[in-house]
Every structure is written in C-alpha cells, then in structure tokens.
Amino acid sequence: EATPDVDGTIGAGDLYYYESEERAAAAVPTPGFSDDKYARGVVGLVAGSDTYPGAGLLATRGALAAGVGMVRLNSTRRVQDLVLAAEPGVVMVGGRIQAALIGPGMDEERREDALELAHFCGQSGMPLVIDAGALDLVPELLGTIVPDATVLTPHYGEAARLLSALGKPTTRHEVGAQPLRFARALHEATGCHVVLKGPVTIVYSFEYVAVDAEENSVTSLDGTENGADTRPELTRVYEPTVSAPSTSWAGIAGNGDVLAGFIAGILARASARASASSRSQCVTSARLSAAVCLHARAAYAAANQQDGGAPIQASDIVAAIPAVLADRRP
C-alpha cells in the first residue's frame, strides 16, 4: 500500500517495481479455439486527424498488438485510407465495442467525436483511455465519465497542463522532478487511473478486492495481501508501480500513441466476457502495469536488434510487441 509522507508525497519505499513476466503475459491471453472476434474484444478509437494522421495508424496498430478481434476507427478520410493501406481488417463504422480510446493525434475538428465516445463510455461504464489532445477535455468530462473505468495517459507536460486546468497550478519541471507525487495528485483530482509517461512510466492505479472478514485481510487479484481503504463489500487497494527503464531510444514521436492503443486493447481483451456489473473491475493496476511492462520490453527489443542498440521509430516498437509476447509465454 502507498502511504503518503507528512507532506503528502510518496517515497520510493512505497513504490512497486513491476518485473513479473508471467503476470504481463497473462494480460494478453491466448484465445480459445472457439473465440470469435467479439470474444477476443473490440476496441473503438477516435484517433488521428488531418493535422496528425500518423497517430491514428500507430494507435490502431497498438490496439491490434494486444490481440483484439477488431478495431473500429472513427477518423478522417485521410487517416482511414492510411490505416486501411497498412491494416485492411480495421473497420470504419460504429458498432459493438468493449473498450475505447480517444485523443491520439486529435485536433479541434475531432473534438465532438471524442466527446461522443467518452459520453457513451460514461453511460455504459465501459473502459475508456484518454490520451494526448483529449486530456484537455477531462475537466468537462468529470461529471460524465466513470473514474473507476477511465485511464488517463499523460506525459509530464500534459499532466502539468491538466492539473493546472483543474485548479492545481503545476509546471512540467515540477512533474518531472516528482512524477510519483503528481501522478497521485492527478488521480486525486479526477478519481481516474493514471499512467504517467516519462523516462520511467508510473502507473498510479487501484482495484477493488473482497475482504476476508474472519482473517481481517485483503487479497488482491494477483493473490497478494495488501492494506486498503474500505468501502461496502469491497476494498480499494492501491499498487503504484514503475516499470524498469527500457531504452533511451524510446523517446520518440508516436510512442505514446502506441502505448495508449495497446492499453485500450488489453482492457478490451479483459472485458470481452465481463458482465455489465463488473465491467469497471476490468481496469486494474495489474493490467495497466502489464501493458506498460510489455510496451517497454518491446522498445528495448526493437532497439537491440542491432548489437548495442540502434535508433528506432514508434512503428518499430509496435512491430516488436508480438515477439515479446511470444517470448513470455509459459
């Protein structure tokens, strides 16, 4: 459990380092022989624009890398053509989905479509990832979205801008100096799960677990015991995590689009068989940390295809995810 210090910060001793390859691989399960595309999960994206067309392709490829059965993309004709040339199985019409992502490559013209998908997720309790340009919509969405089912994925500058918009003036330098503290501050200001992207990526997340009244203990979804804050019938457990550093070559344009798509894909896989009443439980610290871990390992693998590492692009990272998943299978 993360225990704040007197000044409200969280120390290194309260942080979990996520290094479990078995747990990471379990977040992207091998489909059963009878699983169709809907059983594997469908992701709905509002991503890309005529201003930033590549973000739509990278987010789409990130979602596909999680093994979903289908991606539905809402974007401009230019982005659709770009995506279909690379991934002809992507669908450009609305329909049934199990998780959603808004924001990568978004400009002002894509605002209304992003809001519409966010409102739909709020009404249904469906997992929603909010990234990049859509983070500016969070202040007006707070009365609509379901925080337990919503993931914010800012980098340092976006986190500072959002906190400032929420009445907590913050600079990018301050976030970079104390990323764990400000990841927690962003969670407290919104109630949402937070994936704060940086040289190391911090997941400030939680999940609800059953309490054994006789033993007075709390068992998390991964079988470990933790302290927690109580609520009726279930207890909220915090497990802030940081993945091991990946590669310095990963600081490139488009890498965040890949990660956001990959997270949405993993949440769709997890929720494909979930009932409506348990859907928000599909967003957990374990699943988010697994997504970050696998993405970091893919960046490392891509950079180290040449001895000693080499420059890479976001497309190289997403292309390396399948091999990373295959290596982590039992």
C-alpha positions in Angstrom: 0.0 0.0 0.0 1.2 3.5 -0.8 1.5 5.5 2.5 1.8 9.3 2.0 4.5 11.1 4.0 3.7 14.1 6.2 3.9 16.4 3.2 1.7 14.3 1.1 4.4 12.7 -1.1 5.0 9.1 -1.6 8.5 7.7 -1.1 10.4 5.1 -3.1 9.7 2.5 -0.4 6.0 2.8 -1.2 6.5 2.0 -4.9 6.3 -1.4 -6.5 8.7 -2.3 -9.4 6.8 -4.3 -12.0 9.0 -7.0 -13.3 6.7 -10.1 -13.5 6.9 -11.6 -17.0 4.3 -14.2 -16.1 1.7 -11.6 -15.0 2.5 -9.5 -18.0 1.9 -12.3 -20.4 -1.3 -13.2 -18.7 -2.7 -9.8 -19.6 -2.7 -10.9 -23.2 -4.2 -14.4 -23.1 -4.1 -16.8 -26.0 -7.6 -17.0 -27.5 -9.6 -20.2 -27.3 -10.3 -22.1 -30.5 -14.0 -21.2 -30.3 -13.3 -17.4 -29.7 -14.6 -15.2 -32.5 -13.6 -11.6 -33.0 -16.2 -10.4 -30.4 -15.0 -12.8 -27.8 -11.4 -11.5 -28.2 -12.6 -7.9 -27.7 -13.3 -5.0 -29.9 -11.7 -1.5 -29.4 -13.3 1.7 -30.5 -10.9 4.6 -31.4 -11.3 8.3 -32.1 -7.7 8.8 -33.2 -5.8 10.7 -35.8 -6.7 13.8 -37.8 -5.7 15.6 -41.0 -3.2 17.5 -38.8 -1.7 14.4 -37.2 -2.6 11.4 -39.4 0.1 9.1 -38.3 -1.2 9.0 -34.7 -4.3 7.2 -35.9 -2.3 4.4 -37.5 0.0 4.0 -34.6 -2.8 3.9 -32.0 -4.6 1.4 -34.2 -1.6 -0.9 -34.5 -1.0 -0.6 -30.8 -4.6 -1.9 -30.1 -4.2 -4.7 -32.6 -1.0 -5.8 -31.0 -3.0 -6.7 -27.8 -4.7 -9.5 -29.8 -8.1 -8.0 -30.1 -10.6 -9.3 -32.6 -11.4 -6.0 -34.2 -10.6 -2.3 -34.1 -13.3 0.3 -35.1 -11.7 3.6 -36.1 -13.5 6.9 -36.2 -11.3 9.4 -38.1 -11.0 11.5 -41.2 -10.9 10.0 -44.7 -7.2 10.7 -45.0 -6.4 8.7 -41.8 -8.8 5.9 -42.8 -7.0 5.5 -46.1 -3.6 5.5 -44.3 -4.8 2.8 -41.8 -6.5 0.6 -44.4 -3.4 0.6 -46.5 -1.5 -0.9 -43.6 -4.2 -2.8 -41.7 -7.1 -3.7 -44.1 -9.0 -5.5 -41.3 -9.8 -2.3 -39.4 -13.5 -1.3 -39.6 -14.5 2.3 -40.2 -18.1 2.0 -39.0 -19.5 2.1 -35.4 -20.9 -0.9 -33.6 -20.2 -3.2 -30.6 -17.0 -2.4 -28.6 -15.6 -3.5 -25.3 -13.2 -0.6 -24.6 -12.4 2.8 -26.1 -9.6 5.3 -26.7 -9.8 8.9 -27.5 -7.2 11.6 -28.2 -4.1 10.4 -30.1 -3.5 12.9 -32.9 -6.7 14.8 -32.1 -7.2 18.3 -33.2 -10.1 20.7 -32.7 -12.1 19.2 -35.6 -12.2 15.8 -33.8 -13.4 17.2 -30.5 -17.1 16.4 -30.9 -16.5 12.7 -31.9 -14.2 12.3 -28.9 -16.8 13.7 -26.6 -19.5 11.5 -28.0 -17.4 8.3 -27.5 -16.5 9.5 -24.0 -20.1 10.1 -23.1 -21.1 6.6 -24.4 -18.4 5.1 -22.2 -19.7 7.1 -19.2 -23.2 5.9 -19.7 -22.2 2.2 -20.2 -19.4 2.0 -17.7 -17.1 0.8 -20.5 -13.3 1.1 -20.1 -12.0 4.4 -21.6 -8.5 5.5 -22.2 -8.0 9.3 -22.6 -4.7 10.3 -24.2 -3.0 13.3 -25.8 -5.3 16.0 -27.1 -8.4 14.5 -25.4 -6.8 15.1 -22.0 -7.9 18.8 -22.4 -11.5 17.5 -22.3 -11.2 15.9 -18.9 -12.4 18.9 -16.8 -15.7 19.0 -18.7 -16.0 15.2 -18.7 -15.6 14.7 -15.0 -19.4 14.6 -14.4 -19.8 12.1 -17.2 -17.1 9.5 -17.2 -16.8 6.6 -14.7 -13.5 7.2 -12.9 -13.1 3.5 -11.9 -13.2 2.6 -15.6 -11.2 5.5 -17.0 -7.4 5.7 -17.6 -5.5 9.0 -18.2 -2.2 8.6 -20.1 -0.4 12.0 -20.0 3.3 12.8 -20.4 4.8 15.3 -18.0 3.7 18.4 -19.9 0.2 17.1 -20.4 -0.1 16.2 -16.7 1.0 19.7 -15.7 -1.5 21.3 -18.1 -4.3 19.2 -16.9 -3.6 19.7 -13.2 -3.4 23.5 -13.8 -6.8 23.3 -15.6 -8.2 21.5 -12.6 -7.2 24.3 -10.3 -3.8 23.0 -9.2 -1.2 25.1 -11.0 1.7 22.9 -11.9 4.7 23.1 -14.2 6.3 20.4 -16.4 9.5 20.8 -14.4 7.7 20.0 -11.1 6.1 16.9 -12.6 9.5 15.7 -13.9 11.1 16.3 -10.5 8.4 14.3 -8.6 6.5 12.2 -11.0 5.0 9.8 -8.4 3.7 12.7 -6.3 2.0 14.3 -9.3 0.6 11.0 -10.7 -1.1 10.7 -7.3 -2.2 14.3 -7.4 -3.8 13.7 -10.8 -5.6 10.6 -9.5 -6.9 12.6 -6.5 -8.1 15.4 -8.7 -10.0 13.1 -11.1 -10.6 9.8 -9.4 -9.2 8.1 -12.6 -6.4 5.6 -13.1 -3.2 7.4 -14.2 -0.4 6.2 -16.4 2.2 9.0 -16.3 4.6 8.6 -19.2 8.3 9.6 -18.8 11.8 8.2 -18.7 10.2 5.6 -16.4 6.4 5.3 -16.6 4.4 5.3 -13.4 1.1 3.6 -13.0 -1.0 5.1 -10.2 -3.9 2.7 -10.1 -6.2 0.7 -7.9 -8.6 -2.2 -7.9 -11.4 -3.4 -5.7 -11.0 -6.7 -3.9 -13.0 -8.8 -1.5 -12.2 -8.7 2.2 -12.0 -11.8 4.3 -13.8 -10.6 7.5 -12.6 -13.6 9.6 -8.9 -13.1 8.8 -9.2 -9.3 8.5 -7.0 -9.4 5.5 -7.3 -8.2 1.9 -6.4 -10.4 -1.1 -5.6 -8.7 -4.4 -6.4 -10.1 -7.8 -2.9 -11.5 -8.1 -3.1 -13.3 -4.8 -1.1 -10.9 -2.6 -2.2 -9.3 0.6 -2.4 -5.5 0.9 -3.7 -2.9 3.2 -6.5 -0.8 1.8 -9.2 1.9 2.3 -12.6 0.3 2.9 -15.9 0.6 1.1 -19.1 -1.6 1.5 -18.4 -5.2 0.5 -15.2 -4.4 -1.4 -12.0 -2.7 -0.5 -10.0 -0.4 -2.8 -6.3 -1.4 -3.0 -3.6 0.9 -4.4 -0.5 -0.5 -6.0 1.5 2.3 -7.6 4.1 0.7 -9.9 7.0 1.8 -12.1 8.4 -0.4 -14.9 12.2 -0.9 -15.2 13.9 1.6 -17.6 13.6 0.4 -21.2 15.9 2.2 -23.7 16.8 5.9 -24.2 15.9 5.4 -27.9 12.2 5.1 -26.9 11.7 8.9 -26.5 10.3 9.4 -30.0 7.1 10.8 -31.5 4.3 8.4 -31.7 5.4 6.0 -29.0 2.7 7.3 -26.6 0.1 6.6 -29.4 1.3 3.0 -29.5 1.1 2.6 -25.7 -2.4 4.2 -25.5 -3.7 1.9 -28.2 -2.1 -1.1 -26.5 -3.6 -0.3 -23.1 -7.1 0.0 -24.7 -6.6 -3.3 -26.5 -5.6 -5.1 -23.2 -8.7 -3.6 -21.5 -10.9 -4.8 -24.3 -9.4 -8.3 -24.0 -10.1 -8.3 -20.3 -13.6 -7.1 -20.6 -14.8 -9.2 -23.5 -16.5 -11.7 -21.2 -17.2 -9.4 -18.3 -20.7 -8.7 -17.2 -22.0 -5.1 -17.1 -21.9 -5.1 -13.3 -18.2 -6.0 -13.2 -17.0 -4.1 -16.2 -15.2 -1.3 -14.2 -13.2 -4.1 -12.5 -11.6 -4.7 -15.9 -9.4 -1.7 -15.3 -6.9 -2.7 -12.6 -3.4 -1.8 -11.6 -2.2 -5.3 -12.7 -3.5 -4.9 -16.2 -2.2 -1.4 -16.7 1.2 -2.3 -15.3 1.4 -5.3 -17.6 0.7 -3.1 -20.6 3.4 -0.7 -19.6 5.9 -3.5 -18.9 5.3 -5.2 -22.3 5.5 -2.0 -24.2 8.8 -1.1 -22.5 10.2 -4.5 -23.3 9.1 -4.1 -27.0 11.0 -0.8 -27.2 14.1 -2.5 -25.7 13.8 -5.4 -28.1 13.4 -3.1 -31.1 16.5 -1.0 -30.2 18.6 -4.1 -29.5 18.1 -5.8 -32.8 21.5 -4.4 -33.6 24.3 -5.1 -31.0 24.4 -2.2 -28.6 21.1 -0.7 -29.6 20.1 1.4 -32.5 17.7 4.3 -33.3 14.1 3.2 -33.6 10.7 4.6 -34.5 7.3 4.1 -32.9 6.5 1.7 -35.8 9.4 -0.5 -34.8 8.2 -0.7 -31.2 4.7 -1.9 -32.1 6.2 -4.4 -34.6 8.2 -5.9 -31.7 5.3 -6.5 -29.4 4.3 -9.9 -30.9 7.8 -11.3 -30.4 7.9 -10.0 -26.8 4.6 -11.7 -26.1 5.7 -15.0 -27.7 8.9 -14.9 -25.5 6.8 -14.5 -22.3 4.6 -17.5 -22.9 5.0 -20.4 -20.4 
